[in-house]
């Protein structure tokens, strides 16, 4: 469905951030990207959605295909019309608009008169938003805003959702609730999901396949079930040693990568 082939990304024409990344997101699957801050995960999402140019970034090599069509040179609006919707990190809401006005903004790419049905579907997935339909979005809690931006993405009728850190800054109970809803959306709506997430445990629970990025490269990949059992993933992303004991921050300070990951 979505394919990246040897993609390189440079900022300002000289700073190489993504170094020959290749991976697939099959139809109706959830794929996660794991990695430390600065590994290039968000840059990959921006390369797919076409918004790199806003930060003077550019795909300098390789290509991206969606349903057999090259999209690496497409404008963001055209990418959205194809059914690729990015939900950005940090809950980017229109703070001075109401909840419903925010949701309606997500319907702009198609605008075919079926917006009411789309709204009803979003409210069915996120019933907590119903009492706040007319409330100014800036007054919502972090969890409510996260539900809103995912709902706004659904208003665009996506074929694939690009989710950037949906658990960021949220309480564990809210994280569980949102991830459970994402699982239902994936199965009921046949929406593929490419998930960037620091919470490796939750990402591997919800996804079918995962890729680990370090310094702009894919250094490890596999089914989510196999990654959960991988000793390196346990140690460096799940905080568990070979003896399944949690390690302290001090243990990580002098971490050097396994040679086989280079």
C-alpha positions in Angstrom: 0.0 0.0 0.0 2.6 2.5 1.2 6.2 1.9 0.2 9.4 3.8 0.9 12.5 2.8 -1.1 16.0 4.0 -0.2 14.6 7.4 1.0 17.1 10.1 2.0 16.1 13.4 3.5 18.3 16.5 3.8 17.5 19.8 5.6 18.8 23.0 4.1 20.3 21.0 1.3 23.2 19.7 3.3 22.2 18.1 6.6 21.5 14.4 5.9 18.9 13.2 8.4 17.3 10.1 6.8 19.8 7.7 5.3 18.4 5.1 2.8 15.3 4.1 4.6 13.1 1.4 3.1 9.9 -0.1 4.5 6.3 -1.0 3.7 2.9 -0.4 5.3 0.5 -3.1 4.0 -3.2 -2.4 3.7 -5.2 -2.7 6.9 -2.1 -3.2 9.0 -0.6 -1.2 11.9 3.2 -0.6 11.6 5.2 1.2 14.3 8.5 3.2 14.1 10.5 3.0 17.2 13.6 4.9 18.1 15.1 7.6 20.4 14.5 11.3 20.0 16.3 12.5 16.9 16.3 9.2 15.2 14.3 10.6 12.3 10.9 9.2 12.9 8.9 12.4 12.6 10.9 13.4 9.6 9.8 10.2 7.8 6.1 11.0 8.5 6.7 14.6 7.1 8.4 13.1 4.0 5.3 10.9 3.4 2.7 13.7 4.0 4.7 16.2 1.9 5.2 18.9 4.5 9.0 18.7 4.6 9.3 22.0 2.7 7.9 23.9 5.6 11.2 23.2 7.4 13.4 23.5 4.3 13.6 19.8 4.1 13.7 17.7 0.9 13.8 14.1 -0.3 17.2 14.0 -1.9 17.2 10.3 -3.0 14.9 7.4 -3.2 11.1 7.5 -3.7 7.8 7.0 -1.9 4.8 5.1 -3.5 1.2 4.9 -2.4 -1.0 2.4 -4.1 1.5 2.1 -6.9 1.7 5.9 -7.5 4.8 8.1 -6.8 3.9 10.7 -4.2 7.4 12.0 -3.1 7.0 15.1 -5.2 3.3 15.7 -4.5 1.9 18.7 -2.6 0.5 18.1 0.9 -3.1 18.8 -0.2 -2.9 16.2 -3.0 -1.4 13.7 -0.6 -4.3 14.2 1.8 -6.8 13.8 -1.0 -5.3 10.4 -1.8 -6.2 9.4 1.7 -2.9 9.9 3.6 -3.6 12.0 6.8 -1.0 13.0 9.3 -1.9 13.6 13.0 1.1 15.6 14.2 2.8 15.5 17.5 1.7 17.9 20.2 -2.0 18.0 19.5 -2.1 20.7 16.9 -5.7 22.1 17.4 -7.2 25.3 16.3 -7.5 26.6 19.8 -9.9 29.4 19.2 -12.4 27.3 17.3 -15.0 24.9 18.8 -14.5 21.2 18.8 -17.0 20.7 15.9 -15.4 23.5 13.9 -12.0 21.7 14.3 -13.6 18.4 13.1 -15.2 20.1 10.1 -11.8 21.4 9.1 -10.8 17.8 8.6 -13.5 17.3 6.0 -12.1 20.0 3.6 -10.3 17.6 1.3 -13.4 15.9 0.1 -16.4 18.2 1.0 -19.0 16.0 -0.8 -22.0 16.7 1.4 -21.6 13.6 3.7 -20.0 15.5 6.5 -22.8 14.8 8.9 -22.3 11.1 8.7 -18.6 11.5 9.2 -19.2 13.6 12.3 -21.5 10.9 13.7 -18.9 8.3 13.1 -16.2 10.4 14.9 -18.5 11.0 17.9 -19.3 7.3 18.0 -15.6 6.5 18.4 -14.9 9.4 20.8 -18.2 9.9 22.8 -16.3 12.0 25.3 -16.2 14.8 22.7 -20.0 14.9 22.4 -20.7 17.2 25.4 -17.9 19.6 24.2 -19.1 20.0 20.6 -19.5 23.8 21.0 -16.7 24.3 23.5 -13.6 26.3 22.5 -10.9 23.7 21.9 -8.2 25.5 23.9 -10.1 24.6 27.1 -10.0 20.9 26.5 -7.7 18.6 28.5 -4.7 17.0 26.8 -6.5 13.7 26.3 -9.6 15.3 24.9 -7.4 17.3 22.4 -5.7 14.1 21.4 -9.0 12.5 20.7 -10.0 15.5 18.7 -7.0 15.5 16.4 -7.4 11.8 15.7 -11.1 12.4 15.0 -10.2 15.3 12.7 -7.9 12.9 10.8 -10.8 10.5 10.4 -13.0 13.3 9.0 -10.7 13.2 6.0 -11.6 9.5 5.3 -8.1 8.2 5.4 -6.8 5.1 3.9 -3.7 5.5 6.1 -3.2 7.5 9.3 0.2 8.8 10.2 0.2 9.1 14.0 3.0 11.0 15.7 3.4 10.3 19.5 -0.3 10.0 20.3 0.5 9.0 23.9 2.7 12.1 24.6 2.0 13.7 28.0 -1.1 11.6 28.7 -2.0 9.5 31.8 -1.7 5.7 31.4 -5.5 5.2 31.5 -6.0 7.7 28.7 -3.2 6.1 26.6 -4.9 2.7 27.0 -8.3 4.2 26.0 -6.9 5.9 22.9 -4.9 2.9 21.7 -7.9 0.6 22.2 -9.9 3.0 20.0 -7.2 3.0 17.3 -7.3 -0.7 17.3 -11.0 -0.7 16.6 -10.7 2.0 13.9 -8.0 -0.1 12.2 -10.2 -3.2 12.2 -13.6 -1.6 11.5 -12.6 1.1 9.0 -9.8 -0.9 7.3 -7.5 2.1 7.9 -3.8 1.4 7.9 -1.8 3.1 10.6 1.9 4.2 10.6 2.6 4.8 14.3 5.5 6.8 15.7 5.7 6.2 19.4 8.1 6.5 22.3 6.0 4.1 24.3 7.5 1.0 22.8 5.4 -1.3 24.9 2.1 0.1 23.8 3.3 0.5 20.2 4.3 -3.2 20.0 1.0 -4.3 21.6 -1.1 -2.6 19.0 1.0 -3.1 15.8 1.6 -5.9 13.5 5.1 -5.0 12.4 7.8 -2.7 13.7 11.0 -0.9 12.5 13.7 0.5 14.8 15.5 3.6 13.7 18.8 5.0 14.9 20.5 8.0 13.4 18.3 8.0 10.3 18.7 4.3 9.5 16.6 1.2 10.0 18.7 -1.0 12.2 16.2 -3.7 13.1 12.7 -4.8 12.0 10.3 -7.7 12.4 6.9 -8.7 13.6 5.8 -7.0 16.7 5.6 -10.3 18.5 9.2 -11.1 17.6 10.5 -7.6 18.5 8.9 -7.9 22.0 11.0 -11.0 22.6 14.2 -9.5 21.2 16.8 -9.0 24.0 18.0 -5.7 22.6 14.4 -4.3 22.4 13.8 -5.5 25.9 16.9 -3.9 27.2 17.0 -0.6 25.4 13.3 0.2 24.6 11.3 -1.8 27.2 13.8 -1.2 30.1 14.3 -4.9 30.8 17.5 -6.8 31.1 18.1 -10.4 30.2 16.9 -11.3 33.8 13.7 -9.3 33.2 14.7 -6.8 35.8 14.1 -3.1 35.2 17.3 -1.1 34.8 17.9 2.3 36.2 18.7 5.4 34.1 22.3 5.1 35.3 22.6 1.8 33.6 21.7 3.5 30.2 24.1 6.4 30.5 27.0 4.5 29.0 25.0 2.5 26.5 26.8 1.8 23.3 25.0 0.1 20.4 25.4 -3.5 19.6 27.9 -3.9 16.8 25.4 -5.9 14.7 23.2 -2.8 14.7 25.8 -0.6 13.0 
